């Protein structure tokens, strides 16, 4: 069974940093592109960042470029999101989501999400 | 990159069919046959319902179908059931420099 479990969310002050993790199991993690998608309270979904299976290709939404860094450790079956210079508008539930070559450009499995709150 | 445009709400009675539109541009929906649709119940993670515009993942009911014409994609739910009441989001791949763009979301209410 595919499982994605996020952790690391919490309350942080504006300008602060936080590192999110996503632990994957039930599939060959090193073969899949991974993504972070966020959802502000009561709002819609927003794609944040993507990383290819071997970390060769990394992309970011303009809203987080230069502040967030996506990475992965295939040996540990883990995905990460380092978030720096956090702003109030970064407050959201952050989901990790998988993209499969068999289901191209679509997020076929999602974690349960971790809440990040940026507030003084 | 602006969000794709969806109606804020759509409603229907049990057994009826409803269609949710998703309007983008020639840079996203119109350029790629890579539109996906997600169902999200309150407090839950999104669930993939349609990918590549019209394909259903294993386990998704055939009451859900997708299509695309020009810059607009559509999701149709036939034989509406109470369990279909949820928020629905479209999403389009928009190229490597832009990534993915989600729709504004549509709340489906079963009357």
Interface residues (C-beta under 8 A of the other chain):
Chain A: X35 X37 X44 X45 X46 X47 X49 X50 X57 X59 X60 X61 X62 X95 X103 X104 X105 X106 X107 X108 X110 X111 X112 X113
Chain B: X1 X3 X32 X34 X36 X38 X40 X45 X46 X47 X48 X51 X52 X57 X89 X91 X93 X96 X97 X99 X100 X101 X102 X103 X104 X105
